[in-house]
């Protein structure tokens, strides 16, 4: 099917617990691949760098920035 239609709305979605709530984030796998390609370790990533990457495909509210950054950093550290 053309036109970018996806029969699976969950495709490309990473589920993560942020501040006690489960959220779905798009393009996290691609972000992790980019960091791996640059040989970046979790501890080297600043909150701002993580948030900038997330915000390319996701909404991150100002009040939850630190929680999102920590949750994504922890997942990256576990998986990569």
mmJSON file of the N, C-alpha and C atoms, coordinates in Angstrom:
{"data_MODEL":{"atom_site":{
"group_PDB":["ATOM","ATOM","ATOM","ATOM","ATOM","ATOM","ATOM","ATOM","ATOM","ATOM","ATOM","ATOM","ATOM","ATOM","ATOM","ATOM","ATOM","ATOM","ATOM","ATOM","ATOM","ATOM","ATOM","ATOM","ATOM","ATOM","ATOM","ATOM","ATOM","ATOM","ATOM","ATOM","ATOM","ATOM","ATOM","ATOM","ATOM","ATOM","ATOM","ATOM","ATOM","ATOM","ATOM","ATOM","ATOM","ATOM","ATOM","ATOM","ATOM","ATOM","ATOM","ATOM","ATOM","ATOM","ATOM","ATOM","ATOM","ATOM","ATOM","ATOM","ATOM","ATOM","ATOM","ATOM","ATOM","ATOM","ATOM","ATOM","ATOM","ATOM","ATOM","ATOM","ATOM","ATOM","ATOM","ATOM","ATOM","ATOM","ATOM","ATOM","ATOM","ATOM","ATOM","ATOM","ATOM","ATOM","ATOM","ATOM","ATOM","ATOM","ATOM","ATOM","ATOM","ATOM","ATOM","ATOM","ATOM","ATOM","ATOM","ATOM","ATOM","ATOM","ATOM","ATOM","ATOM","ATOM","ATOM","ATOM","ATOM","ATOM","ATOM","ATOM","ATOM","ATOM","ATOM","ATOM","ATOM","ATOM","ATOM","ATOM","ATOM","ATOM","ATOM","ATOM","ATOM","ATOM","ATOM","ATOM","ATOM","ATOM","ATOM","ATOM","ATOM","ATOM","ATOM","ATOM","ATOM","ATOM","ATOM","ATOM","ATOM","ATOM","ATOM","ATOM","ATOM","ATOM","ATOM","ATOM","ATOM","ATOM","ATOM","ATOM","ATOM","ATOM","ATOM","ATOM","ATOM","ATOM","ATOM","ATOM","ATOM","ATOM","ATOM","ATOM","ATOM","ATOM","ATOM","ATOM","ATOM","ATOM","ATOM","ATOM","ATOM","ATOM","ATOM","ATOM","ATOM","ATOM","ATOM","ATOM","ATOM","ATOM","ATOM","ATOM","ATOM","ATOM","ATOM","ATOM","ATOM","ATOM","ATOM","ATOM","ATOM","ATOM","ATOM","ATOM","ATOM","ATOM","ATOM","ATOM","ATOM","ATOM","ATOM","ATOM","ATOM","ATOM","ATOM","ATOM","ATOM","ATOM","ATOM","ATOM","ATOM","ATOM","ATOM","ATOM","ATOM","ATOM","ATOM","ATOM","ATOM","ATOM","ATOM","ATOM","ATOM","ATOM","ATOM","ATOM","ATOM","ATOM","ATOM","ATOM","ATOM","ATOM","ATOM","ATOM","ATOM","ATOM","ATOM","ATOM"],
"id":[1,2,3,4,5,6,7,8,9,10,11,12,13,14,15,16,17,18,19,20,21,22,23,24,25,26,27,28,29,30,31,32,33,34,35,36,37,38,39,40,41,42,43,44,45,46,47,48,49,50,51,52,53,54,55,56,57,58,59,60,61,62,63,64,65,66,67,68,69,70,71,72,73,74,75,76,77,78,79,80,81,82,83,84,85,86,87,88,89,90,91,92,93,94,95,96,97,98,99,100,101,102,103,104,105,106,107,108,109,110,111,112,113,114,115,116,117,118,119,120,121,122,123,124,125,126,127,128,129,130,131,132,133,134,135,136,137,138,139,140,141,142,143,144,145,146,147,148,149,150,151,152,153,154,155,156,157,158,159,160,161,162,163,164,165,166,167,168,169,170,171,172,173,174,175,176,177,178,179,180,181,182,183,184,185,186,187,188,189,190,191,192,193,194,195,196,197,198,199,200,201,202,203,204,205,206,207,208,209,210,211,212,213,214,215,216,217,218,219,220,221,222,223,224,225,226,227,228,229,230,231,232,233,234,235,236,237,238,239,240],
"type_symbol":["N","C","C","N","C","C","N","C","C","N","C","C","N","C","C","N","C","C","N","C","C","N","C","C","N","C","C","N","C","C","N","C","C","N","C","C","N","C","C","N","C","C","N","C","C","N","C","C","N","C","C","N","C","C","N","C","C","N","C","C","N","C","C","N","C","C","N","C","C","N","C","C","N","C","C","N","C","C","N","C","C","N","C","C","N","C","C","N","C","C","N","C","C","N","C","C","N","C","C","N","C","C","N","C","C","N","C","C","N","C","C","N","C","C","N","C","C","N","C","C","N","C","C","N","C","C","N","C","C","N","C","C","N","C","C","N","C","C","N","C","C","N","C","C","N","C","C","N","C","C","N","C","C","N","C","C","N","C","C","N","C","C","N","C","C","N","C","C","N","C","C","N","C","C","N","C","C","N","C","C","N","C","C","N","C","C","N","C","C","N","C","C","N","C","C","N","C","C","N","C","C","N","C","C","N","C","C","N","C","C","N","C","C","N","C","C","N","C","C","N","C","C","N","C","C","N","C","C","N","C","C","N","C","C","N","C","C","N","C","C"],
"label_atom_id":["N","CA","C","N","CA","C","N","CA","C","N","CA","C","N","CA","C","N","CA","C","N","CA","C","N","CA","C","N","CA","C","N","CA","C","N","CA","C","N","CA","C","N","CA","C","N","CA","C","N","CA","C","N","CA","C","N","CA","C","N","CA","C","N","CA","C","N","CA","C","N","CA","C","N","CA","C","N","CA","C","N","CA","C","N","CA","C","N","CA","C","N","CA","C","N","CA","C","N","CA","C","N","CA","C","N","CA","C","N","CA","C","N","CA","C","N","CA","C","N","CA","C","N","CA","C","N","CA","C","N","CA","C","N","CA","C","N","CA","C","N","CA","C","N","CA","C","N","CA","C","N","CA","C","N","CA","C","N","CA","C","N","CA","C","N","CA","C","N","CA","C","N","CA","C","N","CA","C","N","CA","C","N","CA","C","N","CA","C","N","CA","C","N","CA","C","N","CA","C","N","CA","C","N","CA","C","N","CA","C","N","CA","C","N","CA","C","N","CA","C","N","CA","C","N","CA","C","N","CA","C","N","CA","C","N","CA","C","N","CA","C","N","CA","C","N","CA","C","N","CA","C","N","CA","C","N","CA","C","N","CA","C","N","CA","C","N","CA","C","N","CA","C","N","CA","C","N","CA","C"],
"label_alt_id":[null,null,null,null,null,null,null,null,null,null,null,null,null,null,null,null,null,null,null,null,null,null,null,null,null,null,null,null,null,null,null,null,null,null,null,null,null,null,null,null,null,null,null,null,null,null,null,null,null,null,null,null,null,null,null,null,null,null,null,null,null,null,null,null,null,null,null,null,null,null,null,null,null,null,null,null,null,null,null,null,null,null,null,null,null,null,null,null,null,null,null,null,null,null,null,null,null,null,null,null,null,null,null,null,null,null,null,null,null,null,null,null,null,null,null,null,null,null,null,null,null,null,null,null,null,null,null,null,null,null,null,null,null,null,null,null,null,null,null,null,null,null,null,null,null,null,null,null,null,null,null,null,null,null,null,null,null,null,null,null,null,null,null,null,null,null,null,null,null,null,null,null,null,null,null,null,null,null,null,null,null,null,null,null,null,null,null,null,null,null,null,null,null,null,null,null,null,null,null,null,null,null,null,null,null,null,null,null,null,null,null,null,null,null,null,null,null,null,null,null,null,null,null,null,null,null,null,null,null,null,null,null,null,null,null,null,null,null,null,null],
"label_comp_id":["UNK","UNK","UNK","UNK","UNK","UNK","UNK","UNK","UNK","UNK","UNK","UNK","UNK","UNK","UNK","UNK","UNK","UNK","UNK","UNK","UNK","UNK","UNK","UNK","UNK","UNK","UNK","UNK","UNK","UNK","UNK","UNK","UNK","UNK","UNK","UNK","UNK","UNK","UNK","UNK","UNK","UNK","UNK","UNK","UNK","UNK","UNK","UNK","UNK","UNK","UNK","UNK","UNK","UNK","UNK","UNK","UNK","UNK","UNK","UNK","UNK","UNK","UNK","UNK","UNK","UNK","UNK","UNK","UNK","UNK","UNK","UNK","UNK","UNK","UNK","UNK","UNK","UNK","UNK","UNK","UNK","UNK","UNK","UNK","UNK","UNK","UNK","UNK","UNK","UNK","UNK","UNK","UNK","UNK","UNK","UNK","UNK","UNK","UNK","UNK","UNK","UNK","UNK","UNK","UNK","UNK","UNK","UNK","UNK","UNK","UNK","UNK","UNK","UNK","UNK","UNK","UNK","UNK","UNK","UNK","UNK","UNK","UNK","UNK","UNK","UNK","UNK","UNK","UNK","UNK","UNK","UNK","UNK","UNK","UNK","UNK","UNK","UNK","UNK","UNK","UNK","UNK","UNK","UNK","UNK","UNK","UNK","UNK","UNK","UNK","UNK","UNK","UNK","UNK","UNK","UNK","UNK","UNK","UNK","UNK","UNK","UNK","UNK","UNK","UNK","UNK","UNK","UNK","UNK","UNK","UNK","UNK","UNK","UNK","UNK","UNK","UNK","UNK","UNK","UNK","UNK","UNK","UNK","UNK","UNK","UNK","UNK","UNK","UNK","UNK","UNK","UNK","UNK","UNK","UNK","UNK","UNK","UNK","UNK","UNK","UNK","UNK","UNK","UNK","UNK","UNK","UNK","UNK","UNK","UNK","UNK","UNK","UNK","UNK","UNK","UNK","UNK","UNK","UNK","UNK","UNK","UNK","UNK","UNK","UNK","UNK","UNK","UNK","UNK","UNK","UNK","UNK","UNK","UNK","UNK","UNK","UNK","UNK","UNK","UNK"],
"label_asym_id":["A","A","A","A","A","A","A","A","A","A","A","A","A","A","A","A","A","A","A","A","A","A","A","A","A","A","A","A","A","A","A","A","A","A","A","A","A","A","A","A","A","A","A","A","A","A","A","A","A","A","A","A","A","A","A","A","A","A","A","A","A","A","A","A","A","A","A","A","A","A","A","A","A","A","A","A","A","A","A","A","A","A","A","A","A","A","A","A","A","A","A","A","A","A","A","A","A","A","A","A","A","A","A","A","A","A","A","A","A","A","A","A","A","A","A","A","A","A","A","A","A","A","A","A","A","A","A","A","A","A","A","A","A","A","A","A","A","A","A","A","A","A","A","A","A","A","A","A","A","A","A","A","A","A","A","A","A","A","A","A","A","A","A","A","A","A","A","A","A","A","A","A","A","A","A","A","A","A","A","A","A","A","A","A","A","A","A","A","A","A","A","A","A","A","A","A","A","A","A","A","A","A","A","A","A","A","A","A","A","A","A","A","A","A","A","A","A","A","A","A","A","A","A","A","A","A","A","A","A","A","A","A","A","A","A","A","A","A","A","A"],
"label_entity_id":["1","1","1","1","1","1","1","1","1","1","1","1","1","1","1","1","1","1","1","1","1","1","1","1","1","1","1","1","1","1","1","1","1","1","1","1","1","1","1","1","1","1","1","1","1","1","1","1","1","1","1","1","1","1","1","1","1","1","1","1","1","1","1","1","1","1","1","1","1","1","1","1","1","1","1","1","1","1","1","1","1","1","1","1","1","1","1","1","1","1","1","1","1","1","1","1","1","1","1","1","1","1","1","1","1","1","1","1","1","1","1","1","1","1","1","1","1","1","1","1","1","1","1","1","1","1","1","1","1","1","1","1","1","1","1","1","1","1","1","1","1","1","1","1","1","1","1","1","1","1","1","1","1","1","1","1","1","1","1","1","1","1","1","1","1","1","1","1","1","1","1","1","1","1","1","1","1","1","1","1","1","1","1","1","1","1","1","1","1","1","1","1","1","1","1","1","1","1","1","1","1","1","1","1","1","1","1","1","1","1","1","1","1","1","1","1","1","1","1","1","1","1","1","1","1","1","1","1","1","1","1","1","1","1","1","1","1","1","1","1"],
"label_seq_id":[1,1,1,2,2,2,3,3,3,4,4,4,5,5,5,6,6,6,7,7,7,8,8,8,9,9,9,10,10,10,11,11,11,12,12,12,13,13,13,14,14,14,15,15,15,16,16,16,17,17,17,18,18,18,19,19,19,20,20,20,21,21,21,22,22,22,23,23,23,24,24,24,25,25,25,26,26,26,27,27,27,28,28,28,29,29,29,30,30,30,31,31,31,32,32,32,33,33,33,34,34,34,35,35,35,36,36,36,37,37,37,38,38,38,39,39,39,40,40,40,41,41,41,42,42,42,43,43,43,44,44,44,45,45,45,46,46,46,47,47,47,48,48,48,49,49,49,50,50,50,51,51,51,52,52,52,53,53,53,54,54,54,55,55,55,56,56,56,57,57,57,58,58,58,59,59,59,60,60,60,61,61,61,62,62,62,63,63,63,64,64,64,65,65,65,66,66,66,67,67,67,68,68,68,69,69,69,70,70,70,71,71,71,72,72,72,73,73,73,74,74,74,75,75,75,76,76,76,77,77,77,78,78,78,79,79,79,80,80,80],
"pdbx_PDB_ins_code":[null,null,null,null,null,null,null,null,null,null,null,null,null,null,null,null,null,null,null,null,null,null,null,null,null,null,null,null,null,null,null,null,null,null,null,null,null,null,null,null,null,null,null,null,null,null,null,null,null,null,null,null,null,null,null,null,null,null,null,null,null,null,null,null,null,null,null,null,null,null,null,null,null,null,null,null,null,null,null,null,null,null,null,null,null,null,null,null,null,null,null,null,null,null,null,null,null,null,null,null,null,null,null,null,null,null,null,null,null,null,null,null,null,null,null,null,null,null,null,null,null,null,null,null,null,null,null,null,null,null,null,null,null,null,null,null,null,null,null,null,null,null,null,null,null,null,null,null,null,null,null,null,null,null,null,null,null,null,null,null,null,null,null,null,null,null,null,null,null,null,null,null,null,null,null,null,null,null,null,null,null,null,null,null,null,null,null,null,null,null,null,null,null,null,null,null,null,null,null,null,null,null,null,null,null,null,null,null,null,null,null,null,null,null,null,null,null,null,null,null,null,null,null,null,null,null,null,null,null,null,null,null,null,null,null,null,null,null,null,null],
"Cartn_x":[0.848,0.0,0.892,0.597,1.419,0.835,1.544,1.05,1.405,2.257,2.694,1.682,0.644,-0.349,0.257,0.015,0.527,-0.638,-0.666,-1.723,-1.47,-0.267,0.084,0.525,-0.388,-0.018,1.042,1.297,2.317,3.716,3.808,5.107,6.003,7.215,8.165,7.953,7.045,6.715,7.455,8.109,8.779,7.989,7.567,6.835,7.833,7.632,8.565,7.798,8.216,7.584,8.345,7.622,8.189,7.371,8.02,7.354,6.126,6.238,5.164,4.069,4.149,3.133,3.763,3.04,3.562,3.285,4.331,4.201,4.719,4.28,4.773,5.59,6.8,7.691,8.052,8.013,8.382,9.873,10.445,11.804,12.91,12.642,13.673,14.757,14.378,15.351,16.329,15.819,16.676,17.614,17.118,17.935,19.063,18.742,19.753,20.797,20.358,21.296,22.249,21.729,22.558,23.615,23.22,24.164,25.203,24.761,25.705,26.711,26.238,27.126,28.199,27.841,28.791,29.571,29.391,30.053,29.804,28.573,28.181,27.71,28.159,27.707,26.611,25.773,24.639,25.072,26.154,26.62,27.166,27.459,27.982,26.889,25.658,24.551,23.969,23.89,23.274,21.753,21.071,19.609,19.151,19.801,19.384,19.538,20.612,20.831,19.742,19.407,18.35,17.016,16.691,15.416,15.335,16.426,16.434,16.137,16.745,16.485,15.044,14.519,13.131,12.138,12.388,11.429,11.332,12.218,12.099,10.843,10.384,9.226,8.198,8.452,7.578,7.388,6.288,6.069,6.608,7.409,7.9,7.6,6.715,6.353,7.503,7.591,8.659,8.707,7.552,7.517,8.033,8.172,8.614,9.952,10.663,11.912,12.919,13.173,14.184,13.794,12.515,12.049,12.18,11.84,11.997,13.463,14.323,15.755,16.307,15.948,16.449,15.922,14.647,14.054,14.691,14.902,15.508,16.974,17.689,19.096,19.217,18.345,18.366,18.084,17.117,16.804,17.98,18.573,19.723,20.874,21.093,22.162,21.899,20.652,20.294,20.412,19.966,19.904,21.192,21.966,23.138,24.4],
"Cartn_y":[-1.172,0.0,1.233,2.186,3.391,4.516,5.613,6.78,6.792,5.874,5.882,5.314,4.669,4.069,2.885,2.801,1.686,0.909,-0.358,-1.207,-1.527,-1.234,-1.502,-0.191,0.488,1.762,1.635,0.41,0.172,0.033,-0.096,-0.28,0.92,0.627,1.698,2.361,1.83,2.42,1.687,2.446,1.892,2.298,1.334,1.618,1.732,2.756,3.072,3.681,3.398,4.007,5.277,6.373,7.687,8.288,8.564,9.16,8.352,7.02,6.141,5.891,6.488,6.289,5.674,4.742,4.147,5.084,5.332,6.185,5.415,5.811,5.252,6.306,5.951,6.888,6.358,7.235,6.888,7.101,6.295,6.45,6.323,5.658,5.464,4.526,3.493,2.562,3.296,4.181,4.946,5.86,6.446,7.317,6.514,5.332,4.473,4.049,3.744,3.363,4.508,5.71,6.887,7.042,6.892,7.014,5.895,4.683,3.559,3.791,4.291,4.553,5.576,6.509,7.505,7.035,5.759,5.137,5.919,6.398,7.146,6.193,6.417,5.647,6.437,5.729,6.356,7.517,7.326,8.358,9.597,9.493,10.628,11.528,11.039,11.78,12.781,14.025,15.043,14.939,15.44,15.466,16.198,17.307,18.109,17.333,16.586,15.784,14.715,14.075,13.061,13.7,14.804,15.48,15.991,16.523,16.994,15.841,14.676,13.502,13.034,12.981,12.548,13.484,14.761,15.754,15.798,15.136,15.068,14.311,13.38,12.538,12.428,13.087,12.935,14.273,14.37,15.523,15.181,16.083,15.944,17.262,17.211,18.415,18.901,20.184,20.797,20.234,19.981,19.535,18.113,17.352,15.957,15.711,16.75,16.594,15.695,15.949,15.169,13.696,13.414,12.038,11.312,11.991,11.392,11.11,12.079,11.905,10.721,10.62,9.524,8.176,8.108,6.841,6.371,7.281,6.915,6.541,7.287,6.973,5.575,5.26,3.946,2.827,3.014,2.005,1.821,2.896,2.822,2.063,2.344,1.676,0.164,-0.212,-1.634,-2.357,-1.722,-2.393,-2.305,-1.289,-1.045,-1.143],
"Cartn_z":[0.0,0.0,0.0,-0.805,-0.903,-0.066,-0.016,0.702,2.173,2.598,3.992,4.972,4.467,5.347,6.08,7.355,8.133,8.712,8.417,8.963,10.431,10.906,12.289,12.947,13.643,14.257,15.345,15.815,16.84,16.235,14.921,14.268,14.57,14.986,15.279,16.627,17.414,18.704,19.82,20.667,21.838,23.065,23.835,25.078,26.217,27.039,28.105,29.26,30.478,31.642,31.996,32.005,32.317,33.451,34.553,35.717,36.128,36.065,36.508,35.499,34.316,33.287,32.046,31.417,30.192,29.027,28.226,27.044,25.841,24.67,23.423,22.71,22.335,21.659,20.278,19.289,17.925,17.697,16.824,16.3,17.349,18.459,19.482,18.955,18.231,17.667,16.759,15.926,15.032,15.811,16.862,17.71,18.353,18.868,19.472,18.434,17.223,16.161,15.84,15.829,15.573,16.67,17.904,19.017,18.973,18.677,18.573,17.462,16.324,15.19,15.562,16.435,16.914,18.131,18.491,19.645,20.943,21.073,22.261,23.34,24.546,25.704,26.413,27.149,27.817,28.712,29.465,30.381,29.697,28.411,27.651,27.091,27.094,26.488,27.471,27.052,27.904,27.798,28.809,28.758,27.501,27.18,26.027,24.722,24.595,23.392,23.249,24.346,24.327,23.953,24.586,24.315,22.888,22.38,20.988,20.037,20.293,19.466,19.571,20.776,20.978,20.298,20.412,19.903,18.388,17.695,16.232,15.827,16.702,16.362,17.481,18.617,19.782,20.488,21.191,22.066,23.446,23.99,25.363,26.066,27.059,27.802,28.675,28.84,29.64,31.06,31.641,33.041,33.231,32.137,32.254,31.56,31.204,30.456,31.158,32.408,33.138,33.211,33.418,33.514,32.178,31.074,29.748,29.465,29.734,29.469,30.259,31.516,32.348,31.88,31.542,31.092,29.786,28.853,27.569,27.769,28.594,28.878,29.503,30.44,31.095,30.106,29.237,28.23,27.282,26.841,25.95,26.612,27.866,28.6,28.71,28.964,29.077,27.741,26.667,25.369,24.568,24.833,23.98,24.775],
"occupancy":[1.0,1.0,1.0,1.0,1.0,1.0,1.0,1.0,1.0,1.0,1.0,1.0,1.0,1.0,1.0,1.0,1.0,1.0,1.0,1.0,1.0,1.0,1.0,1.0,1.0,1.0,1.0,1.0,1.0,1.0,1.0,1.0,1.0,1.0,1.0,1.0,1.0,1.0,1.0,1.0,1.0,1.0,1.0,1.0,1.0,1.0,1.0,1.0,1.0,1.0,1.0,1.0,1.0,1.0,1.0,1.0,1.0,1.0,1.0,1.0,1.0,1.0,1.0,1.0,1.0,1.0,1.0,1.0,1.0,1.0,1.0,1.0,1.0,1.0,1.0,1.0,1.0,1.0,1.0,1.0,1.0,1.0,1.0,1.0,1.0,1.0,1.0,1.0,1.0,1.0,1.0,1.0,1.0,1.0,1.0,1.0,1.0,1.0,1.0,1.0,1.0,1.0,1.0,1.0,1.0,1.0,1.0,1.0,1.0,1.0,1.0,1.0,1.0,1.0,1.0,1.0,1.0,1.0,1.0,1.0,1.0,1.0,1.0,1.0,1.0,1.0,1.0,1.0,1.0,1.0,1.0,1.0,1.0,1.0,1.0,1.0,1.0,1.0,1.0,1.0,1.0,1.0,1.0,1.0,1.0,1.0,1.0,1.0,1.0,1.0,1.0,1.0,1.0,1.0,1.0,1.0,1.0,1.0,1.0,1.0,1.0,1.0,1.0,1.0,1.0,1.0,1.0,1.0,1.0,1.0,1.0,1.0,1.0,1.0,1.0,1.0,1.0,1.0,1.0,1.0,1.0,1.0,1.0,1.0,1.0,1.0,1.0,1.0,1.0,1.0,1.0,1.0,1.0,1.0,1.0,1.0,1.0,1.0,1.0,1.0,1.0,1.0,1.0,1.0,1.0,1.0,1.0,1.0,1.0,1.0,1.0,1.0,1.0,1.0,1.0,1.0,1.0,1.0,1.0,1.0,1.0,1.0,1.0,1.0,1.0,1.0,1.0,1.0,1.0,1.0,1.0,1.0,1.0,1.0,1.0,1.0,1.0,1.0,1.0,1.0],
"B_iso_or_equiv":[0.0,0.0,0.0,0.0,0.0,0.0,0.0,0.0,0.0,0.0,0.0,0.0,0.0,0.0,0.0,0.0,0.0,0.0,0.0,0.0,0.0,0.0,0.0,0.0,0.0,0.0,0.0,0.0,0.0,0.0,0.0,0.0,0.0,0.0,0.0,0.0,0.0,0.0,0.0,0.0,0.0,0.0,0.0,0.0,0.0,0.0,0.0,0.0,0.0,0.0,0.0,0.0,0.0,0.0,0.0,0.0,0.0,0.0,0.0,0.0,0.0,0.0,0.0,0.0,0.0,0.0,0.0,0.0,0.0,0.0,0.0,0.0,0.0,0.0,0.0,0.0,0.0,0.0,0.0,0.0,0.0,0.0,0.0,0.0,0.0,0.0,0.0,0.0,0.0,0.0,0.0,0.0,0.0,0.0,0.0,0.0,0.0,0.0,0.0,0.0,0.0,0.0,0.0,0.0,0.0,0.0,0.0,0.0,0.0,0.0,0.0,0.0,0.0,0.0,0.0,0.0,0.0,0.0,0.0,0.0,0.0,0.0,0.0,0.0,0.0,0.0,0.0,0.0,0.0,0.0,0.0,0.0,0.0,0.0,0.0,0.0,0.0,0.0,0.0,0.0,0.0,0.0,0.0,0.0,0.0,0.0,0.0,0.0,0.0,0.0,0.0,0.0,0.0,0.0,0.0,0.0,0.0,0.0,0.0,0.0,0.0,0.0,0.0,0.0,0.0,0.0,0.0,0.0,0.0,0.0,0.0,0.0,0.0,0.0,0.0,0.0,0.0,0.0,0.0,0.0,0.0,0.0,0.0,0.0,0.0,0.0,0.0,0.0,0.0,0.0,0.0,0.0,0.0,0.0,0.0,0.0,0.0,0.0,0.0,0.0,0.0,0.0,0.0,0.0,0.0,0.0,0.0,0.0,0.0,0.0,0.0,0.0,0.0,0.0,0.0,0.0,0.0,0.0,0.0,0.0,0.0,0.0,0.0,0.0,0.0,0.0,0.0,0.0,0.0,0.0,0.0,0.0,0.0,0.0,0.0,0.0,0.0,0.0,0.0,0.0],
"pdbx_formal_charge":[null,null,null,null,null,null,null,null,null,null,null,null,null,null,null,null,null,null,null,null,null,null,null,null,null,null,null,null,null,null,null,null,null,null,null,null,null,null,null,null,null,null,null,null,null,null,null,null,null,null,null,null,null,null,null,null,null,null,null,null,null,null,null,null,null,null,null,null,null,null,null,null,null,null,null,null,null,null,null,null,null,null,null,null,null,null,null,null,null,null,null,null,null,null,null,null,null,null,null,null,null,null,null,null,null,null,null,null,null,null,null,null,null,null,null,null,null,null,null,null,null,null,null,null,null,null,null,null,null,null,null,null,null,null,null,null,null,null,null,null,null,null,null,null,null,null,null,null,null,null,null,null,null,null,null,null,null,null,null,null,null,null,null,null,null,null,null,null,null,null,null,null,null,null,null,null,null,null,null,null,null,null,null,null,null,null,null,null,null,null,null,null,null,null,null,null,null,null,null,null,null,null,null,null,null,null,null,null,null,null,null,null,null,null,null,null,null,null,null,null,null,null,null,null,null,null,null,null,null,null,null,null,null,null,null,null,null,null,null,null],
"auth_seq_id":[1,1,1,2,2,2,3,3,3,4,4,4,5,5,5,6,6,6,7,7,7,8,8,8,9,9,9,10,10,10,11,11,11,12,12,12,13,13,13,14,14,14,15,15,15,16,16,16,17,17,17,18,18,18,19,19,19,20,20,20,21,21,21,22,22,22,23,23,23,24,24,24,25,25,25,26,26,26,27,27,27,28,28,28,29,29,29,30,30,30,31,31,31,32,32,32,33,33,33,34,34,34,35,35,35,36,36,36,37,37,37,38,38,38,39,39,39,40,40,40,41,41,41,42,42,42,43,43,43,44,44,44,45,45,45,46,46,46,47,47,47,48,48,48,49,49,49,50,50,50,51,51,51,52,52,52,53,53,53,54,54,54,55,55,55,56,56,56,57,57,57,58,58,58,59,59,59,60,60,60,61,61,61,62,62,62,63,63,63,64,64,64,65,65,65,66,66,66,67,67,67,68,68,68,69,69,69,70,70,70,71,71,71,72,72,72,73,73,73,74,74,74,75,75,75,76,76,76,77,77,77,78,78,78,79,79,79,80,80,80],
"auth_comp_id":["UNK","UNK","UNK","UNK","UNK","UNK","UNK","UNK","UNK","UNK","UNK","UNK","UNK","UNK","UNK","UNK","UNK","UNK","UNK","UNK","UNK","UNK","UNK","UNK","UNK","UNK","UNK","UNK","UNK","UNK","UNK","UNK","UNK","UNK","UNK","UNK","UNK","UNK","UNK","UNK","UNK","UNK","UNK","UNK","UNK","UNK","UNK","UNK","UNK","UNK","UNK","UNK","UNK","UNK","UNK","UNK","UNK","UNK","UNK","UNK","UNK","UNK","UNK","UNK","UNK","UNK","UNK","UNK","UNK","UNK","UNK","UNK","UNK","UNK","UNK","UNK","UNK","UNK","UNK","UNK","UNK","UNK","UNK","UNK","UNK","UNK","UNK","UNK","UNK","UNK","UNK","UNK","UNK","UNK","UNK","UNK","UNK","UNK","UNK","UNK","UNK","UNK","UNK","UNK","UNK","UNK","UNK","UNK","UNK","UNK","UNK","UNK","UNK","UNK","UNK","UNK","UNK","UNK","UNK","UNK","UNK","UNK","UNK","UNK","UNK","UNK","UNK","UNK","UNK","UNK","UNK","UNK","UNK","UNK","UNK","UNK","UNK","UNK","UNK","UNK","UNK","UNK","UNK","UNK","UNK","UNK","UNK","UNK","UNK","UNK","UNK","UNK","UNK","UNK","UNK","UNK","UNK","UNK","UNK","UNK","UNK","UNK","UNK","UNK","UNK","UNK","UNK","UNK","UNK","UNK","UNK","UNK","UNK","UNK","UNK","UNK","UNK","UNK","UNK","UNK","UNK","UNK","UNK","UNK","UNK","UNK","UNK","UNK","UNK","UNK","UNK","UNK","UNK","UNK","UNK","UNK","UNK","UNK","UNK","UNK","UNK","UNK","UNK","UNK","UNK","UNK","UNK","UNK","UNK","UNK","UNK","UNK","UNK","UNK","UNK","UNK","UNK","UNK","UNK","UNK","UNK","UNK","UNK","UNK","UNK","UNK","UNK","UNK","UNK","UNK","UNK","UNK","UNK","UNK","UNK","UNK","UNK","UNK","UNK","UNK"],
"auth_asym_id":["A","A","A","A","A","A","A","A","A","A","A","A","A","A","A","A","A","A","A","A","A","A","A","A","A","A","A","A","A","A","A","A","A","A","A","A","A","A","A","A","A","A","A","A","A","A","A","A","A","A","A","A","A","A","A","A","A","A","A","A","A","A","A","A","A","A","A","A","A","A","A","A","A","A","A","A","A","A","A","A","A","A","A","A","A","A","A","A","A","A","A","A","A","A","A","A","A","A","A","A","A","A","A","A","A","A","A","A","A","A","A","A","A","A","A","A","A","A","A","A","A","A","A","A","A","A","A","A","A","A","A","A","A","A","A","A","A","A","A","A","A","A","A","A","A","A","A","A","A","A","A","A","A","A","A","A","A","A","A","A","A","A","A","A","A","A","A","A","A","A","A","A","A","A","A","A","A","A","A","A","A","A","A","A","A","A","A","A","A","A","A","A","A","A","A","A","A","A","A","A","A","A","A","A","A","A","A","A","A","A","A","A","A","A","A","A","A","A","A","A","A","A","A","A","A","A","A","A","A","A","A","A","A","A","A","A","A","A","A","A"],
"auth_atom_id":["N","CA","C","N","CA","C","N","CA","C","N","CA","C","N","CA","C","N","CA","C","N","CA","C","N","CA","C","N","CA","C","N","CA","C","N","CA","C","N","CA","C","N","CA","C","N","CA","C","N","CA","C","N","CA","C","N","CA","C","N","CA","C","N","CA","C","N","CA","C","N","CA","C","N","CA","C","N","CA","C","N","CA","C","N","CA","C","N","CA","C","N","CA","C","N","CA","C","N","CA","C","N","CA","C","N","CA","C","N","CA","C","N","CA","C","N","CA","C","N","CA","C","N","CA","C","N","CA","C","N","CA","C","N","CA","C","N","CA","C","N","CA","C","N","CA","C","N","CA","C","N","CA","C","N","CA","C","N","CA","C","N","CA","C","N","CA","C","N","CA","C","N","CA","C","N","CA","C","N","CA","C","N","CA","C","N","CA","C","N","CA","C","N","CA","C","N","CA","C","N","CA","C","N","CA","C","N","CA","C","N","CA","C","N","CA","C","N","CA","C","N","CA","C","N","CA","C","N","CA","C","N","CA","C","N","CA","C","N","CA","C","N","CA","C","N","CA","C","N","CA","C","N","CA","C","N","CA","C","N","CA","C","N","CA","C","N","CA","C","N","CA","C","N","CA","C","N","CA","C"],
"pdbx_PDB_model_num":[1,1,1,1,1,1,1,1,1,1,1,1,1,1,1,1,1,1,1,1,1,1,1,1,1,1,1,1,1,1,1,1,1,1,1,1,1,1,1,1,1,1,1,1,1,1,1,1,1,1,1,1,1,1,1,1,1,1,1,1,1,1,1,1,1,1,1,1,1,1,1,1,1,1,1,1,1,1,1,1,1,1,1,1,1,1,1,1,1,1,1,1,1,1,1,1,1,1,1,1,1,1,1,1,1,1,1,1,1,1,1,1,1,1,1,1,1,1,1,1,1,1,1,1,1,1,1,1,1,1,1,1,1,1,1,1,1,1,1,1,1,1,1,1,1,1,1,1,1,1,1,1,1,1,1,1,1,1,1,1,1,1,1,1,1,1,1,1,1,1,1,1,1,1,1,1,1,1,1,1,1,1,1,1,1,1,1,1,1,1,1,1,1,1,1,1,1,1,1,1,1,1,1,1,1,1,1,1,1,1,1,1,1,1,1,1,1,1,1,1,1,1,1,1,1,1,1,1,1,1,1,1,1,1,1,1,1,1,1,1]
}}}
